[in-house]
Amino acid sequence: MPYPGEGRTEYQADVGHRRFKVTVYIGGLKVTGIAYYASDTRTTSQRASDFINSQTMDRVTLSSPKIYERTTGLVIDEPPFIVLTFARIDAIHAVELDQETE
């Protein structure tokens, strides 16, 4: 007598993550860092900035951020992470990083 489910193949979505190098402009500041988003096989191939802007969240969390003064380019701070509210962001630019790229 076969066991329940024996011989069946189960569908598993290819769940992973997408990493983006993000540059954000807020007032007189420029913030750079890495954003991580969960993805599955149904993710469309959008431009990186469009993908981030299409997310339904109010905030973006960046790891390894650097905060610069926009006019001089001086690094103001390098915290372990930063959470930014989309309503405050003037402009955002993102480039997707490969899985193998550090």
Order of alpha helices (4+ residues) and beta strands (2+ residues): beta-beta-alpha-beta-beta-beta-beta
